[in-house]
Amino acid sequence: MEPQDELAHRGAQNLVNNHLRVREGECVVVFHRHADAVLPIIRAALEEAKARVECVSLAPWNAIVDDREFARLVAERVRNVQASMYLSSVDGPAYPRSRLLVDALNNTGVRHLQVPGVSARMLATSLRADPTLIEQVNQRLVERLEAGRLLTVTSPAGTDVTVALSRNFPVVGYCGIPMPGAWDSVPTGAVSFYSPNVSGTYVADRIARGSYLGGTNSQLHKTPLTLRLSSSMLQKSECEDAALVEELATHLAKDEQSGRVGFVSFSTNYLTKNELRVFANDALLPGLRLMLGYSDQTKTKAPHTAAVWATFLGRRQTVAIDGQVLVRDGRLDSKWTAGILPF
């Protein structure tokens, strides 16, 4: 096996053994869409764990118009199943029914892992990160954020944002280990929270992606999207790319809460270091990621949420809490991982 293939295989084993925690004899359903490049790698890891594997293509379900019928079919597929996974490859489009899929799995008792937009290269890098180490880094940051009052975010591109912290809303760590009856997603490694006041100018020159927004974002570094925010509400968006501005406007029209900040997030995935021009990977590069609309309300306790989401990230951000640096010029400060990572 080539070195890169071996690393990808280890990433798949990490998903199966450390994230989904599959045990011998368990039945695992893999819902997949546009996943030909990565499905065999994941299936091999599941079979090595001696799981019973059922792969379910979602392509035939595209013809189902009724969301209730879709949800019924999902629940039916996981009857008497212990774990499930949604898998798509980097070449596939975002799945509009991803939220519906995980909602349909609620109350089924299944441990579910979302693995969207993945590539073999990601399996070899960010998806190899040990969730138990991520959890330790998360805890260190959670403790600091819970004691803080104000975040400041700046960047060479013009980001200048303040983010208020409130003890009324928890700081939530994500390490990608779903419990029975719950779901999680990978690649992961993040701490997130709802802020009652995000204000200022946020320049998205790395990522602008959402339920009805985005693509490769390959030109954002040349024509960044600028968001003007006040009291956690988007007031105005500006970009030389008129098509992107129009696309964002169309997205925002889908839900009356879609322009509100759902939460903000910091990456703690210690193996995500390089931009791959792949959303699932690049969204975990260090900085303050902004989520509009969807708020993961059950965990963040945000007072509102939306059926749609849009997320944004900028390059080379410096983030500080009450003057103490968390991220410096696009790199997580080493004090937050010291003594935890084995290298």
VENLIN-V588387 format. One record per pair of residues at least 24 apart in sequence whose ideal C-beta (glycine too) atoms are under 6 Angstrom apart, sorted by sequence separation. I is the first residue (numbers start at 1). J is the second residue. D is the distance in whole Angstrom. If there is no record, write none. Layout:
i->I j->J d->D
i->I j->J d->D
This chain:
i->169 j->193 d->6
i->264 j->288 d->6
i->265 j->289 d->4
i->289 j->313 d->5
i->26 j->51 d->5
i->27 j->52 d->4
i->28 j->53 d->6
i->29 j->54 d->5
i->30 j->55 d->5
i->31 j->56 d->5
i->32 j->57 d->6
i->33 j->58 d->5
i->146 j->171 d->5
i->169 j->194 d->4
i->202 j->227 d->4
i->234 j->259 d->4
i->24 j->50 d->4
i->84 j->110 d->5
i->145 j->171 d->5
i->264 j->290 d->6
i->287 j->313 d->6
i->22 j->49 d->5
i->29 j->56 d->6
i->31 j->58 d->6
i->90 j->117 d->5
i->233 j->260 d->6
i->83 j->111 d->5
i->84 j->112 d->5
i->85 j->113 d->5
i->86 j->114 d->5
i->87 j->115 d->5
i->88 j->116 d->5
i->263 j->291 d->5
i->12 j->41 d->5
i->16 j->45 d->4
i->22 j->51 d->5
i->75 j->104 d->6
i->81 j->110 d->6
i->88 j->117 d->6
i->90 j->119 d->4
i->142 j->171 d->5
i->232 j->261 d->4
i->262 j->291 d->5
i->12 j->42 d->5
i->16 j->46 d->6
i->74 j->104 d->4
i->78 j->108 d->5
i->85 j->115 d->6
i->166 j->196 d->6
i->199 j->229 d->6
i->287 j->317 d->4
i->142 j->173 d->6
i->164 j->195 d->5
i->198 j->229 d->5
i->199 j->230 d->5
i->262 j->293 d->5
i->288 j->319 d->5
i->13 j->45 d->5
i->78 j->110 d->5
i->163 j->195 d->5
i->262 j->294 d->5
i->263 j->295 d->5
i->8 j->41 d->6
i->12 j->45 d->4
i->16 j->49 d->5
i->67 j->100 d->6
i->71 j->104 d->4
i->164 j->197 d->4
i->262 j->295 d->3
i->197 j->231 d->6
i->198 j->232 d->5
i->213 j->247 d->6
i->138 j->173 d->3
i->163 j->198 d->5
i->197 j->232 d->6
i->213 j->248 d->6
i->258 j->293 d->4
i->162 j->199 d->6
i->263 j->300 d->5
i->162 j->200 d->6
i->213 j->251 d->4
i->161 j->200 d->4
i->212 j->251 d->4
i->135 j->175 d->4
i->160 j->200 d->5
i->287 j->327 d->6
i->134 j->175 d->4
i->160 j->201 d->5
i->161 j->202 d->5
i->210 j->251 d->5
i->286 j->327 d->5
i->159 j->202 d->5
i->131 j->175 d->4
i->159 j->203 d->5
i->260 j->304 d->6
i->286 j->330 d->6
i->131 j->176 d->5
i->158 j->203 d->5
i->286 j->331 d->6
i->131 j->177 d->5
i->157 j->203 d->4
i->286 j->332 d->5
i->257 j->304 d->5
i->29 j->77 d->6
i->157 j->205 d->5
i->258 j->306 d->5
i->29 j->78 d->6
i->142 j->191 d->6
i->257 j->306 d->4
i->141 j->191 d->5
i->258 j->308 d->5
i->38 j->89 d->5
i->255 j->306 d->4
i->29 j->81 d->5
i->35 j->87 d->5
i->37 j->89 d->5
i->255 j->307 d->5
i->35 j->88 d->5
i->138 j->191 d->5
i->255 j->308 d->5
i->27 j->81 d->5
i->34 j->88 d->5
i->35 j->89 d->5
i->254 j->308 d->5
i->27 j->82 d->6
i->28 j->83 d->5
i->29 j->84 d->4
i->30 j->85 d->5
i->31 j->86 d->5
i->32 j->87 d->5
i->33 j->88 d->5
i->34 j->89 d->5
i->134 j->189 d->4
i->26 j->82 d->4
i->26 j->83 d->6
i->30 j->87 d->6
i->34 j->92 d->3
i->33 j->92 d->6
i->251 j->310 d->6
i->127 j->187 d->5
i->129 j->189 d->6
i->22 j->83 d->6
i->126 j->187 d->4
i->33 j->95 d->6
i->20 j->83 d->5
i->198 j->261 d->5
i->113 j->178 d->6
i->112 j->178 d->6
i->111 j->178 d->4
i->157 j->224 d->6
i->111 j->180 d->6
i->194 j->263 d->5
i->195 j->264 d->6
i->209 j->279 d->5
i->109 j->180 d->5
i->112 j->183 d->4
i->114 j->185 d->4
i->115 j->186 d->6
i->192 j->263 d->5
i->270 j->341 d->6
i->109 j->181 d->5
i->192 j->265 d->4
i->190 j->265 d->5
i->191 j->266 d->5
i->207 j->282 d->6
i->207 j->283 d->6
i->190 j->267 d->5
i->189 j->267 d->6
i->190 j->268 d->6
i->189 j->268 d->4
i->38 j->118 d->5
i->189 j->269 d->3
i->102 j->183 d->5
i->202 j->290 d->6
i->20 j->113 d->5
i->187 j->280 d->6
i->19 j->113 d->6
i->187 j->284 d->6
i->211 j->308 d->4
i->213 j->310 d->5
i->211 j->309 d->6
i->210 j->309 d->6
i->210 j->310 d->3
i->163 j->264 d->6
i->209 j->311 d->6
i->208 j->312 d->5
i->194 j->300 d->4
i->207 j->313 d->4
i->206 j->313 d->5
i->194 j->302 d->4
i->204 j->312 d->4
i->206 j->314 d->6
i->205 j->314 d->5
i->206 j->315 d->5
i->204 j->314 d->6
i->205 j->315 d->5
i->12 j->123 d->6
i->203 j->314 d->5
i->8 j->120 d->4
i->11 j->123 d->3
i->19 j->131 d->6
i->11 j->124 d->6
i->18 j->131 d->5
i->14 j->128 d->5
i->8 j->123 d->4
i->8 j->124 d->5
i->11 j->127 d->4
i->7 j->124 d->4
i->11 j->128 d->5
i->10 j->128 d->6
i->4 j->124 d->6
i->172 j->299 d->5
i->172 j->300 d->6
i->138 j->268 d->5
i->137 j->268 d->4
i->169 j->301 d->5
i->134 j->268 d->6
i->153 j->288 d->5
i->129 j->269 d->5
i->129 j->270 d->6
i->129 j->271 d->4
i->126 j->269 d->5
i->128 j->271 d->6
i->126 j->271 d->5
i->125 j->271 d->5
i->126 j->272 d->4
i->126 j->281 d->5
i->159 j->314 d->5
i->19 j->176 d->5
i->19 j->177 d->6
i->126 j->284 d->6
i->122 j->281 d->5
i->155 j->314 d->5
i->156 j->316 d->6
i->155 j->316 d->5
i->117 j->279 d->5
i->155 j->317 d->5
i->117 j->280 d->4
i->116 j->280 d->6
i->153 j->317 d->6
i->154 j->318 d->5
i->153 j->319 d->5
i->19 j->186 d->6
i->152 j->320 d->5
i->151 j->321 d->5
i->148 j->321 d->4
i->149 j->322 d->6
i->148 j->322 d->5
i->90 j->278 d->5
i->141 j->336 d->6
i->140 j->336 d->6
i->137 j->337 d->6
i->137 j->340 d->6
i->136 j->340 d->5
i->133 j->340 d->6
